[in-house]
């Protein structure tokens, strides 16, 4: 018990040392130590048993918040700053297999009732239209890709930041999705009073951005946060790693609030840099063919509907347009998937099987695949 108390005290001390707030200009001043190493005893995390939680990626929000649901991500829109407070989504290993190229067709978000920012706000501003949920995470679906270019998913970013350290961060997160089969991501700008603004709609220019990532699958449940200044940087991404708790204190957002309280406390107060991969892996592109065997643009999003009535998020190469789970909803015969998918079976511990399978029924050999 004493060891656990000491570890928590160390985390709180580190969090306090990392961040300081200047009331004089309402801007956050963040300092990092290149030599700082966050190696924390993870024995408490290793004892966590995951449970099934729908929409685990969503932060806590109130009924008055402007919550927008798109096919691949959810966001909380901030009318004052004309951008999202946060954008949240789950990213699976299968979804990193790009089937559709980026569109580059930026457009206002039709679901924002107060109207989102638009192209005139960014024109000749000197800032990039920086994605919060990156387009490269949406290549599994044509609709997801198109919706990733809504201005509600954009924020004014310094070009050297957007095309440099932020891009590296996005690439690394995709690697983690592959490594861990699926992860939960919430990302956004740190919005404070007194920020400079661009365009007719006065879109605020954030000084900092954050990401928090949760791996909620065995055998290595873990969480990590990042705070990165809106500026070019050549520092290693590890130097920006902080606890999720630290990001909560800075943003006022309660991340992963649906976790059981005891689990949330342990995960958000603990960060283990060595528990994550820090080299970026190349993600794959997948190809599909039509009924006549002709090459098509890639895997397509399943046309099936899940139990809640929402469209399935799986991708499929099946010409019928339905994945293995929803093939019964199609009038066409089952066809074997052209690339592997994660087994939908459940292990003895109640977690989803991590094996990959080509079986039409979505199950590996251990769980009755055929």
SULKADA-V853467 format. One record per pair of residues at least 12 apart in sequence whose ideal C-beta (glycine too) atoms are under 10 Angstrom apart, sorted by sequence separation. I is the first residue (numbers start at 0). J is the second residue. D is the distance in whole Angstrom. If there is no record, write none. Layout:
i->[I;I]
j->[J;J]
d->[D;D]
This chain:
i->[17;18;64;65;73;74;75;105;106;116;134;135;172;191;194;211;212;225;227;243;254;255;285;286;287;300;301;303;313;317;319;321;323;341;342;344;354;356;17;60;64;65;73;74;105;134;190;210;211;212;225;226;254;284;285;300;301;302;311;318;319;321;323;341;342;343;352;356;16;17;54;61;72;73;74;132;133;134;172;191;210;211;225;226;253;284;300;301;311;317;319;322;341;342;352;354;17;58;60;72;73;132;137;169;188;190;191;209;210;211;224;225;226;298;299;300;302;310;317;319;339;340;341;343;16;56;57;67;72;105;131;188;189;190;191;209;210;224;225;298;299;301;303;317;318;324;339;340;342;344;56;58;69;71;72;130;132;169;188;189;190;208;209;210;223;224;297;298;299;302;303;311;317;323;338;339;340;343;344;17;57;65;66;70;71;72;130;134;168;187;188;189;207;208;209;223;224;225;298;299;301;302;303;316;317;322;339;340;342;343;344;13;16;54;65;67;69;71;133;188;189;207;208;223;224;226;244;297;298;299;301;302;303;305;315;316;317;324;338;339;342;343;344;346;17;64;128;131;132;188;189;207;208;222;223;224;225;226;243;244;247;300;301;302;303;305;316;317;323;336;337;341;342;343;346;66;131;165;187;188;207;208;222;224;225;246;295;299;301;303;304;315;316;336;340;342;344;345;13;128;130;131;186;187;206;207;222;224;244;245;299;300;301;303;314;315;316;335;336;340;341;342;344;71;105;129;130;131;186;187;205;206;207;223;224;226;243;244;245;295;299;301;302;303;313;315;335;336;340;342;343;344;13;60;128;129;130;185;186;187;205;206;226;242;243;244;298;301;303;304;314;335;339;342;344;60;83;103;128;129;131;185;186;204;224;242;243;244;245;301;303;315;334;336;342;343;13;58;127;128;129;130;184;185;186;224;242;243;244;292;302;303;314;333;342;10;58;60;126;127;128;129;184;185;242;243;287;291;301;302;313;332;333;9;57;83;126;127;128;129;183;184;185;242;287;288;290;301;313;10;56;58;101;121;126;127;129;183;184;210;241;285;287;289;290;9;56;57;81;120;125;126;127;182;183;209;211;213;224;240;285;286;287;288;313;9;56;57;103;124;126;127;129;130;135;182;183;211;212;240;285;287;7;55;56;57;76;81;83;101;102;118;121;125;126;127;129;133;154;156;181;182;183;209;211;222;240;6;54;56;78;81;82;101;116;117;120;125;127;128;129;133;136;154;155;179;181;182;211;222;323;326;6;54;55;56;74;76;78;81;82;100;101;115;116;121;126;127;131;135;154;179;180;181;182;209;211;238;323;326;335;5;6;54;76;78;81;99;102;115;116;120;126;127;130;133;134;135;138;179;181;211;237;240;323;326;6;7;74;76;78;80;81;101;110;114;115;117;129;130;133;136;154;176;178;179;180;209;210;211;222;236;237;323;324;333;3;6;74;76;78;97;101;109;114;115;116;129;132;133;135;136;175;179;189;209;240;322;323;324;2;82;97;99;100;108;111;115;116;127;135;172;176;189;209;237;298;323;3;69;76;81;97;99;102;106;110;111;116;130;133;155;171;175;182;183;185;186;189;211;236;298;322;323;2;3;95;97;98;99;104;106;108;109;111;133;136;155;168;172;179;182;189;209;215;222;237;298;2;67;69;95;97;98;99;100;104;108;110;155;169;171;178;179;182;188;209;211;213;222;236;290;67;68;90;94;96;97;98;99;102;106;107;108;109;155;168;179;207;212;213;220;235;317;67;88;90;94;95;96;98;99;101;102;105;106;107;108;155;165;207;209;211;215;222;223;224;236;66;67;86;87;88;94;95;99;100;101;102;104;105;106;107;108;164;211;222;290;65;67;86;87;94;99;102;103;104;105;108;165;209;213;220;221;222;323;65;85;86;90;93;94;98;99;101;102;175;220;222;223;224;65;82;86;90;97;101;105;155;157;161;215;222;223;65;67;83;88;91;105;136;154;155;156;160;175;221;222;223;313;82;83;88;90;94;153;154;155;156;220;221;222;223;287;288;150;154;155;213;221;287;133;154;215;223;286;287;132;150;156;214;219;222;223;285;286;131;132;133;172;213;221;285;131;132;154;171;213;220;221;88;131;132;219;283;130;131;211;219;74;131;168;189;74;185;191;72;73;88;129;168;187;191;72;167;189;190;214;71;86;164;185;189;190;214;165;188;189;69;164;187;189;212;72;164;165;71;72;86;164;167;171;185;187;71;83;86;164;165;167;170;70;83;160;163;164;165;185;69;71;82;83;86;160;161;163;164;167;168;71;81;82;83;160;162;163;164;167;185;70;81;82;83;159;160;161;163;164;185;71;72;82;83;126;157;159;160;164;168;183;70;71;81;82;124;125;126;157;159;160;164;183;69;70;71;81;82;124;156;157;158;159;69;70;72;77;80;81;123;124;128;155;156;157;159;70;71;72;74;76;122;123;154;164;69;70;71;75;97;120;121;122;126;129;69;70;72;74;95;120;121;122;131;69;74;95;120;124;126;67;72;94;95;119;120;125;129;131;69;72;95;118;119;120;124;92;95;96;116;117;119;120;121;67;69;90;94;95;116;117;120;69;90;92;93;94;116;117;67;92;93;116;67;90;91;92;115;116;117;65;90;91;92;114;116;89;90;92;93;94;115;91;92;93;90;91;92;91;92;90;91;89;90;89;90;88;89;90;88;89;87;88;179;87;88;178;179;86;87;88;178;86;87;177;85;86;87;129;175;85;86;174;175;85;86;174;175;178;83;84;85;126;174;177;83;84;171;174;175;177;82;83;84;85;171;174;175;177;82;84;171;173;174;176;177;83;171;172;173;174;80;82;171;173;174;170;171;173;75;77;80;169;170;74;77;79;80;170;72;73;74;75;80;167;170;72;74;77;79;72;80;81;80;81;81;82;81;80;81;82;80;81;82;78;79;80;81;82;90;80;82;79;80;85;87;89;80;56;57;77;85;89;56;58;55;56;57;54;56;58;217;218;52;217;217;218;217;216;217;215;216;218;217;216;138;136;138;139;135;138;58;56;141;56;141;56;140;143;55;139;140;141;142;56;138;139;140;141;29;55;138;139;140;181;139;140;180;27;26;52;27;26;49;50;85;25;26;49;84;24;25;26;49;84;85;87;24;25;26;47;49;84;87;142;24;25;48;85;143;47;140;181;20;49;143;180;45;48;140;180;181;45;47;139;140;180;45;46;47;139;140;179;180;44;45;139;180;44;45;138;29;44;75;28;29;41;44;27;28;41;26;27;41;26;100;95;97;98;99;37;95;96;97;98;95;96;97;98;94;95;96;97;98;58;96;98;92;93;92;58;60;93;59;60;58;59;31;58;59;31;58;59;60;100;29;31;57;58;59;98;99;100;29;56;57;58;59;98;99;27;29;56;57;58;98;99;37;55;57;97;98;99;27;33;36;55;56;96;97;98;99;33;35;55;96;98;31;35;37;39;52;54;55;33;34;36;37;53;94;33;35;37;52;93;32;35;52;94;31;50;52;18;31;50;17;31;49;50;29;31;47;48;29;47;50;49;47;48;47;99;29;46;98;98;43;44;47;94;96;98;43;46;47;93;94;29;93;94;43;44;91;93;27;43;44;91;93;18;27;43;89;91;17;41;88;17;43;44;43;14;18;44;13;14;17;18;20;41;13;20;39;40;41;71;93;14;15;18;39;41;44;70;10;11;14;17;18;39;40;10;13;14;17;37;38;39;41;11;14;15;37;38;39;41;10;11;14;37;38;10;14;37;38;39;36;37;38;35;36;70;70;98;68;71;70;96;96;96;93;93;92;93;92;93;91;92;91;14;53;14;7;10;11;13;7;10;9;10;10;7;92;3;6;7;93;6;92;51;51;49;50;51;48;49;50;51;48;49;48;49]
j->[29;30;76;77;85;86;87;117;118;128;146;147;184;203;206;223;224;237;239;255;266;267;297;298;299;312;313;315;325;329;331;333;335;353;354;356;366;368;30;73;77;78;86;87;118;147;203;223;224;225;238;239;267;297;298;313;314;315;324;331;332;334;336;354;355;356;365;369;30;31;68;75;86;87;88;146;147;148;186;205;224;225;239;240;267;298;314;315;325;331;333;336;355;356;366;368;32;73;75;87;88;147;152;184;203;205;206;224;225;226;239;240;241;313;314;315;317;325;332;334;354;355;356;358;32;72;73;83;88;121;147;204;205;206;207;225;226;240;241;314;315;317;319;333;334;340;355;356;358;360;73;75;86;88;89;147;149;186;205;206;207;225;226;227;240;241;314;315;316;319;320;328;334;340;355;356;357;360;361;35;75;83;84;88;89;90;148;152;186;205;206;207;225;226;227;241;242;243;316;317;319;320;321;334;335;340;357;358;360;361;362;32;35;73;84;86;88;90;152;207;208;226;227;242;243;245;263;316;317;318;320;321;322;324;334;335;336;343;357;358;361;362;363;365;37;84;148;151;152;208;209;227;228;242;243;244;245;246;263;264;267;320;321;322;323;325;336;337;343;356;357;361;362;363;366;87;152;186;208;209;228;229;243;245;246;267;316;320;322;324;325;336;337;357;361;363;365;366;35;150;152;153;208;209;228;229;244;246;266;267;321;322;323;325;336;337;338;357;358;362;363;364;366;94;128;152;153;154;209;210;228;229;230;246;247;249;266;267;268;318;322;324;325;326;336;338;358;359;363;365;366;367;37;84;152;153;154;209;210;211;229;230;250;266;267;268;322;325;327;328;338;359;363;366;368;85;108;128;153;154;156;210;211;229;249;267;268;269;270;326;328;340;359;361;367;368;39;84;153;154;155;156;210;211;212;250;268;269;270;318;328;329;340;359;368;37;85;87;153;154;155;156;211;212;269;270;314;318;328;329;340;359;360;37;85;111;154;155;156;157;211;212;213;270;315;316;318;329;341;39;85;87;130;150;155;156;158;212;213;239;270;314;316;318;319;39;86;87;111;150;155;156;157;212;213;239;241;243;254;270;315;316;317;318;343;40;87;88;134;155;157;158;160;161;166;213;214;242;243;271;316;318;39;87;88;89;108;113;115;133;134;150;153;157;158;159;161;165;186;188;213;214;215;241;243;254;272;39;87;89;111;114;115;134;149;150;153;158;160;161;162;166;169;187;188;212;214;215;244;255;356;359;40;88;89;90;108;110;112;115;116;134;135;149;150;155;160;161;165;169;188;213;214;215;216;243;245;272;357;360;369;40;41;89;111;113;116;134;137;150;151;155;161;162;165;168;169;170;173;214;216;246;272;275;358;361;42;43;110;112;114;116;117;137;146;150;151;153;165;166;169;172;190;212;214;215;216;245;246;247;258;272;273;359;360;369;40;43;111;113;115;134;138;146;151;152;153;166;169;170;172;173;212;216;226;246;277;359;360;361;40;120;135;137;138;146;149;153;154;165;173;210;214;227;247;275;336;361;42;108;115;120;136;138;141;145;149;150;155;169;172;194;210;214;221;222;224;225;228;250;275;337;361;362;42;43;135;137;138;139;144;146;148;149;151;173;176;195;208;212;219;222;229;249;255;262;277;338;43;108;110;136;138;139;140;141;145;149;151;196;210;212;219;220;223;229;250;252;254;263;277;331;109;110;132;136;138;139;140;141;144;148;149;150;151;197;210;221;249;254;255;262;277;359;110;131;133;137;138;139;141;142;144;145;148;149;150;151;198;208;250;252;254;258;265;266;267;279;110;111;130;131;132;138;139;143;144;145;146;148;149;150;151;152;208;255;266;334;110;112;131;132;139;144;147;148;149;150;153;210;254;258;265;266;267;368;111;131;132;136;139;140;144;145;147;148;221;266;268;269;270;112;129;133;137;144;148;152;202;204;208;262;269;270;113;115;131;136;139;153;184;202;203;204;208;223;269;270;271;361;131;132;137;139;143;202;203;204;205;269;270;271;272;336;337;200;204;205;263;271;337;184;205;266;274;337;338;184;202;208;266;271;274;275;337;338;184;185;186;225;266;274;338;185;186;208;225;267;274;275;143;186;187;274;338;186;187;267;275;131;188;225;246;132;243;249;131;132;147;188;227;246;250;132;227;249;250;274;132;147;225;246;250;251;275;227;250;251;132;227;250;252;275;136;228;229;136;137;151;229;232;236;250;252;137;149;152;230;231;233;236;137;150;227;230;231;232;252;137;139;150;151;154;228;229;231;232;235;236;140;150;151;152;229;231;232;233;236;254;140;151;152;153;229;230;231;233;234;255;142;143;153;154;197;228;230;231;235;239;254;142;143;153;154;196;197;198;229;231;232;236;255;142;143;144;154;155;197;229;230;231;232;143;144;146;151;154;155;197;198;202;229;230;231;233;145;146;147;149;151;197;198;229;239;145;146;147;151;173;196;197;198;202;205;146;147;149;151;172;197;198;199;208;147;152;173;198;202;204;146;151;173;174;198;199;204;208;210;149;152;175;198;199;200;204;173;176;177;197;198;200;201;202;149;151;172;176;177;198;199;202;152;173;175;176;177;199;200;151;176;177;200;152;175;176;177;200;201;202;151;176;177;178;200;202;176;177;179;180;181;202;179;180;181;179;180;181;181;182;181;182;181;182;182;183;182;183;184;183;184;183;184;275;184;185;275;276;184;185;186;276;185;186;276;185;186;187;229;275;186;187;275;276;187;188;276;277;280;186;187;188;229;277;280;187;188;275;278;279;281;187;188;189;190;276;279;280;282;188;190;277;279;280;282;283;190;278;279;280;281;188;190;279;281;282;279;280;282;185;187;190;279;280;185;188;190;191;281;184;185;186;187;192;279;282;185;187;190;192;186;194;196;196;197;198;200;200;200;201;202;201;202;203;200;201;202;203;204;212;203;205;203;204;209;211;213;205;182;183;203;211;215;183;185;183;184;185;183;185;187;346;348;183;348;349;350;350;350;351;350;351;353;353;353;282;282;284;285;282;285;211;211;296;212;297;213;297;300;213;297;298;299;300;215;297;298;299;300;189;215;298;299;300;341;300;301;341;189;189;215;191;191;214;215;250;191;192;215;250;191;192;193;216;251;252;254;192;193;194;215;217;252;255;310;193;194;217;254;312;217;310;351;191;220;314;351;217;220;312;352;353;218;220;312;313;353;219;220;221;313;314;353;354;219;220;314;355;220;221;314;206;221;252;206;207;219;222;206;207;220;206;207;221;207;284;280;282;283;284;223;281;282;283;284;282;283;284;285;282;283;284;285;286;247;285;287;282;283;283;250;252;285;252;253;252;253;226;253;254;227;254;255;256;296;226;228;254;255;256;295;296;297;227;254;255;256;257;296;297;226;228;255;256;257;297;298;237;255;257;297;298;299;228;234;237;256;257;297;298;299;300;235;237;257;298;300;234;238;240;242;255;257;258;237;238;240;241;257;298;238;240;242;257;298;238;241;258;300;238;257;259;226;239;258;226;240;258;259;239;241;258;259;241;259;262;262;261;262;262;314;245;262;314;315;261;262;265;312;314;316;262;265;266;312;313;249;313;314;264;265;312;314;249;265;266;313;315;241;250;266;312;314;241;265;312;242;268;269;269;241;245;271;241;242;245;246;248;269;242;249;268;269;270;300;322;244;245;248;269;271;274;300;241;242;245;248;249;270;271;242;245;246;249;269;270;271;273;244;247;248;270;271;272;274;244;245;248;271;272;245;249;272;273;274;272;273;274;272;273;309;310;338;309;312;312;338;339;340;338;339;339;340;340;341;340;341;341;268;307;270;264;267;268;270;265;268;268;269;270;268;353;265;268;269;355;269;355;345;349;348;349;350;348;349;350;351;349;350;350;351]
d->[7;8;8;8;9;4;8;8;8;9;10;9;6;9;7;7;8;10;5;7;10;7;6;8;7;7;5;9;8;8;4;9;9;7;5;9;8;5;7;9;9;7;7;7;6;5;6;9;5;8;10;6;7;7;5;8;7;9;7;7;8;10;6;8;7;9;7;10;8;7;10;10;5;5;9;9;7;7;9;8;7;8;5;9;10;9;6;5;6;8;8;8;6;5;6;9;8;9;6;7;7;6;10;10;8;6;8;7;5;10;9;6;6;9;7;8;10;10;10;7;9;7;8;10;8;9;6;8;4;8;9;9;6;10;9;6;9;7;7;4;6;8;10;8;6;9;4;6;8;10;8;8;9;6;9;6;10;9;4;7;10;8;5;8;6;5;8;6;8;8;8;9;5;7;9;6;8;8;8;8;9;9;10;10;9;10;8;9;9;9;9;4;10;8;8;8;6;10;5;9;10;4;5;8;8;8;5;9;10;4;5;10;9;8;9;9;9;9;9;7;7;6;6;8;4;7;10;8;9;9;7;6;6;8;9;9;7;7;8;9;7;6;6;9;10;8;8;9;6;5;6;7;8;8;7;8;10;6;9;9;7;8;6;9;10;8;6;8;8;8;8;8;6;9;9;10;5;10;7;8;6;6;5;6;8;9;9;6;4;7;7;7;4;6;6;4;7;8;8;7;6;7;7;6;7;6;9;4;9;9;10;9;9;2;10;9;6;6;8;10;9;9;3;8;6;9;7;6;7;8;10;6;9;10;8;7;7;5;9;9;10;8;7;8;10;9;8;7;10;8;8;7;7;9;9;6;8;8;4;10;6;9;9;9;4;5;10;6;9;7;9;5;9;6;8;9;10;10;4;5;10;7;8;7;9;6;8;9;9;9;5;9;7;9;10;10;9;9;9;8;7;9;7;5;9;10;6;9;9;9;8;8;8;5;7;8;6;10;10;9;8;3;7;8;7;8;9;9;9;8;7;10;8;9;9;10;9;7;8;9;9;6;9;5;8;8;5;10;10;7;10;6;10;8;4;5;9;7;8;9;7;8;4;6;9;7;10;5;9;8;9;6;7;6;4;10;9;8;8;6;10;8;8;7;10;10;4;9;8;7;7;5;8;8;9;6;8;9;9;9;7;8;9;9;6;10;8;9;9;10;8;8;8;8;7;9;4;9;10;9;10;5;7;9;5;9;6;6;8;5;8;9;8;5;10;6;9;8;8;8;9;8;7;8;9;9;8;8;10;7;9;7;5;10;7;9;9;9;9;7;7;9;7;7;4;7;10;4;10;6;5;10;9;8;9;10;10;10;10;9;10;9;10;8;5;5;5;10;10;5;8;8;8;7;9;9;9;8;10;4;7;5;5;8;7;9;9;10;9;9;9;10;10;8;9;9;5;10;7;10;4;8;9;9;8;9;6;9;8;8;10;10;9;5;9;10;8;8;9;8;9;10;8;10;10;9;7;10;9;9;10;7;7;6;8;5;10;10;6;6;7;10;7;8;7;8;8;9;9;9;7;7;9;10;10;9;9;4;9;8;7;7;10;5;9;9;8;8;9;8;8;10;10;7;10;9;10;9;10;9;10;8;8;9;9;7;8;9;6;8;9;10;10;8;5;8;8;9;9;6;7;10;9;7;8;10;6;7;10;7;7;8;3;6;7;10;7;4;8;9;9;10;9;10;10;8;6;9;8;9;7;9;10;8;9;7;8;7;8;5;6;6;7;6;10;6;6;9;8;10;6;8;8;9;5;10;10;8;8;7;8;9;6;6;5;6;5;4;9;7;9;9;5;8;9;10;8;10;10;6;9;10;6;8;8;8;8;10;10;6;8;7;8;8;10;8;4;10;9;9;4;8;4;5;8;7;10;6;9;9;10;8;9;7;6;10;7;8;5;6;7;8;9;9;8;6;10;7;9;9;7;7;10;10;10;9;8;10;6;9;10;9;7;5;7;9;6;7;9;7;8;8;8;9;8;9;8;7;8;9;8;9;9;9;9;9;8;5;8;10;8;9;8;10;8;9;8;7;10;6;6;10;6;8;8;8;9;8;9;8;9;9;10;6;7;9;10;10;9;10;7;5;5;10;7;7;10;9;10;7;9;5;10;6;8;9;6;9;9;8;8;7;9;8;9;10;9;9;10;9;7;10;10;5;10;6;8;9;7;10;10;9;6;10;8;7;9;10;9;6;8;10;9;9;9;9;8;8;8;10;9;6;10;8;5;10;6;9;10;10;10;9;10;8;9;7;9;8;10;8;8;6;9;8;9;5;4;9;6;7;8;7;7;5;9;7;8;6;6;7;9;9;9;10;6;9;8;7;8;8;8;7;7;6;9;7;6;10;8;9;5;4;10;5;10;8;10;5;3;7;7;7;8;5;9;9;8;4;6;6;8;8;8;10;8;10;9;10;9;6;10;8;10;7;10;9;7;8;9;6;9;10;9;8;10;6;7;10;10;9;7;7;9;9;5;10;10;6;10;6;6;10;8;8;7;5;3;8;7;10;10;9;8;6;6;10;8;9;7;7;10;9;6;5;9;9;5;9;9;8;8;8;8;9;9;7;7;6;7;9;5;8;7;10;9;10;9;7;6;6;10;5;9;8;6;5;9;9;10;10;4;9;8;8;5;9;10;8;9;8;10;10;5;9;10;7;7;4;9;7;8;6;6;7;8;10;5;6;8;7;8;6;9;7;8;8;9;8;4;9;5;7;8;9;5;6;9;9;7;7;6;9;7;4;10;6;10;8;9;6;9;9;9;6;6;8;8;7;10;10;8;8;10;10;8;5;10;7;6;6;7;8;5;9;9;9;8;10;8;9;8;8;6;10;8;5;9;5;10;9;5;10;9;10;9;8;9;9;9;9;10;8;10;7;9;10;8;6;9;10;7;8;8;9;8;10;5;10;7;6;8;4;7;10;9;7;7;10;9;4;8;8;9;9;9;10;8;9;9;8;9;10;4;6;5;6;8;9;6;9;8;10;9;7;10;9;5;6;10;9;7;9;9;7;8;10;8;9;8;9;9;9;8;10;9;8;10;7;7;9;9;7;7;10;8;7;8;7;9;7;9;9;4;8;7;9;6;6;10;8;7;7;10;9;8;5;9;5;8;10;5;7;6;9;6;9;10;5;8;9;7;7;10;9;7;9;8;8;8;9;9;8;9;6;10;8;9;9;8;10;10;8;5;8;10;6;8;9;10;9;7;9;10;8;8;5;9;6;10;9;9;6;9;9;7;8;9;7;10;9;6;6;7;9;9;9;6;10;10;9;10;7;7;7;4;5;5;5;9;7;7;7;8;9;5;7;9;10;10;9;9;9;8;9;5;4;9;6;8;10;5;9;9;8;6;9;9;8;4;9;6;9;9;9;9;7;8;7;6;9;7;8;8;10;3;8;9;7;7;7;4;9;10;7;9;10;9;8;9;7;9;9;9;6;7;9;7;8;6;9;9;7;7;10;9;10;8;8;10;6;9;8;5;9;8;10;7;10;5;10;9;8;7;9;8;9;9;7;9;9;9;10;9;9;9;8;9;9;5;10;10;10;6;10;9;9;7;8;7;9;10;9;7;9;9;8;7;7;9;6;8;6;6;5;6;9;10;8;10;9;8;9;6;9;10;9;9;6;7;7;6;8;8;6;6;9;10;6;8;8;8;8;10;9;10;6;9;7;5;5;9;8;10;9;4;10;6;6;9;6;8;10;9;9;9;6;10;8;10;9;5;6;9;7;7;10;7;7;7;9;9;5;6;9;7;9;9;10;9;9;7;10;9;7;7;7;10;10;8;8;10;6;9;6;9;7;7;8;9;10;9;10;8;9;9;5;10;7;8;6;9;9;8;9;9;8;8;10;8;8;8;9;7;8;9;9;8;6;8;9]
